Structures are given as structure tokens and as C-alpha cells.
Amino acid sequence: MGEEATGSTFGPATNEEWFARARRVIPGGVDSPVRSFSSVGGTPFTAVRGKGPWLYDVEGIRYLDFIQSYGAVLLGHAHPVVVAAVTRAAELGTTFGVPTPGEVTLAEAICARVPGCEQVRLVSSGTEAAMSALRLARGQTGRDRVIKFAGCYHGHSDGLLAGGGSGVATLGLPGSAGVPAGSVANTIVAPYNVVPEIDETVACVIVEPVAANMNLVTPAAGFLAGLRAACDAAGALLIFDEVITGFRLGEGGATARVGVSPDLWCFGKVIGGGLPVGAFGGSEGVMAALAPNGPVYQAGTLSGNPLATAAGCAVLDHVCAADYEELSSRAARFARDLGASITAGGLGAGVASVGPLVGLFVAPPGITIDLPTDYDGARAIVDHDVYPRFFHAMLGRGIALAPGPYEALFPGLAHTELELALAVEVAGEAAAEVAAAMERT
Ligand SMILES: *Cc1c(COP(=O)(O)O)cnc(C)c1O
């Protein structure tokens, strides 16, 4: 292991010391609440390096990583094509504030792969993408109301935090302090997998076409097609938030997989190749309302940044349809074996998978899990509170899961059969340890 992996070039050697330092200057020691261990207890490890499916902390401990930056990483950490693309781009200058070839290339790459998406505007995060798509939908329709689904996460803009998944769910917050009632007055939160009533006051319906922020919840047959039909009948726009599913479920994301097309798409995570990028897009007609052509304002100093677009293009160019098929079948086997291993170890387990996405629910010994169809169902399983124990039993054995029960697992192209089999075996041992401890108490 190199010097950087042992942490000796990073001052204090231990995770405890780094986190103590972090807490002094960064609220809670983290720059995004999902990274805190507040729902599982303990101290987060501080990573210095990643390679493929592996992460290394400041103490030189190696973890098999299923966080993969919450889905931003598809090829594995420090993939040579991404490193080369970013290095080349950096040598040419990191930002100019004028048009660059890289942003054109990334926009072309996105539009070429997602059927129906003719134009995209690049931004710097998924939050910005969803926030801007919402503004565009309201500007286009001249209506104010928005429907979202409980347990779906669309970033942390004021109007979309209500009924949120991911970290908002993990922290058990109804939304957030600091959001004026007026900002959410036009946000209607509906249960996932039920087509809500949509009338002519609704500007848009925003949905994760496969819900991956309340753990993993799959769309019921007819749900997305039902939303499409109901939006059309009311003249409302349908927005697919594909920040996780885009370029992860396949080249055409959830749209191609489910065969339903929205009016607007939100992208992020994978399209930045590990750098900050988001995008929102739609048909030329819908996107025409955006400034400078139309009246809906949206902007960004670093939007379409040369480093980020170079990384994103490198990833999209590197993967082909066969890679996604291979990854999907590996993930399906992994999901099946993981569930069996945990059950054999003595805990209840339910493992969902959709293409490369995997969602793990754990429950006390003797409890059988039916995979949930909405946020209430996911919460009922999470409320057993077994996940924190299982999380630590895995982490102690060198497997890094997200420190919250509402996040999906992100096996990527760098996770070979070998690593997945290791995770399955370790999960059985971890489950046995947790089950034994629970039976004693
Ligand atoms: C992560 C995520 C976002 C927010 O993206 P950020 O880059 O974290 O702002 C929005 N929507 C979905 C579905 C996400 O998973």
C-alpha cells in the first residue's frame, strides 16, 4: 500500500482524529448529511483514495465500496479513462465562462442515448437540474402546482424537500426548517405507485421512474404509463428524475427500460463521471422557453465545466449496451445470493434489484420481508432498526454500505464476480453475528 493509503501524508493518522478536526470547522463534520453516521452511530471513516471497487481510509484500511459516491461512479474509482480525460482537460484550463467543445460533446452524448430528449442544459448538480426543470415546467404551463411522491428525492431545493427520501428520510425529517410555508404550498406529496388525481392547476408531476432514495422501490406495472396518460389529459408536464437511473439502468436510462417518455428529464451523478454535473432536458419545443430564447431564467458560472464534461464524456463513451447487460445480470445474481446469505445467517432479508441497482432491506430473525411498494412500506421495514447493526457488522469486515437504510447499493463495472461473492459471504457472517446478538437481548 502506498504512503497516501496509510494516511501519513494527511497529518493525523486516525479516522477519529480527522473527524474531530472536521467537526470543528464543518457542521456535523460532513458536507452532506447522508455521510454522517447519525442514523447508524459511530464515526465515519475518512477516505483518501479509491481504486475500482475499493476505498482506502486514512488508516490504510481497505473497504469494498457499495456507496460509489451514491451512484455518481459507474466505472469504479480512479478509472484510467476518466483520470486521463480529466488530466488532459485540466492542462487546457479549468473554466472559461465561454462556450467549449466539451459541453457540446456531453450534450450530444446525452441526447443521442435518451429517446425523445432533444436538448439539455448542463448544470452542476442534480439539485439544480430538478429545481430548474420545475421552474421550466411552471414557466411553460403558467401553472404553479407540483406533484411529487413520498420517498422520492429530487435534491434539496425548497419546494422539493417535502416528503423527501434519502438523507431527509434517514434523519426522520418531515422536510426542513428554513423552508417557508409558501415555498411548499404548491407541492403536493402523493404515495408512490398510485396515479394521483391531476387537474388543470398542476404544472408538472416529478417522479423517480425507479425509486432509489427510499432504498429501492420498483414502479408497479402501469404506474408510469398511468402518470403519462393523466398528465396528458390535464396538460401537465411529466418529469422523470433520472439523476440515479440515467446511464445506470442502461444507455437510455429508465425511459428506454420502461417504454414511457416524460416531457422533461433530470440527470446527474453518472453523467459527471465523478465530477459535479447535472443536466435537464426535453424536446426542443419545451426547452425553447429557457433563457436566452425564452422567459424562464436559469444560469451557472461553472455550468458545462470543461473538467466535468470531459469526465462525463469519458464515462459515456466507455460503456456500451453489453456492459449494462453484463452488469445487470451480475447485479441480479448478487441480489439473489445476498438475500439468501443473510437469511441463512439468521436475519430477515429482502433484496430488490432493477438492472444494476440493488436495494437491501434487513429485518430481525424470523421476520419475512415483502418488498415494499411505497415509502410507508419501506419505513415499516426500516423501523425494525436492524440496519445499523448490520451496517457495522459489514463495515467491521471491510464492506462499506451507505450509513443509512434508505440508500441503494451501487455495484458497478469494477465489481467483478469475485468481489460480489466476497460481499455475499461476508453478509452471511455479519447477519449471523447480528442475529446472535439480537437473540441474546
Ligand atoms: C442525488 C439525487 C438528486 C440530487 O443530486 P445532487 O447532485 O446531490 O444535488 C436528485 N434526484 C435524485 C433522484 C437523486 O438521486
The ligand as an ORCA input file, in Angstrom:
! r2SCAN-3c Opt
* xyz 0 1
  C     -28.859     12.530     -5.850
  C     -30.181     12.888     -6.395
  C     -30.559     14.219     -6.641
  C     -29.706     15.375     -6.200
  O     -28.478     15.419     -6.851
  P     -27.272     16.252     -6.170
  O     -26.199     16.172     -7.191
  O     -26.966     15.547     -4.895
  O     -27.756     17.626     -5.948
  C     -31.751     14.464     -7.283
  N     -32.555     13.466     -7.650
  C     -32.243     12.168     -7.432
  C     -33.173     11.101     -7.900
  C     -31.063     11.846     -6.771
  O     -30.776     10.571     -6.511
*
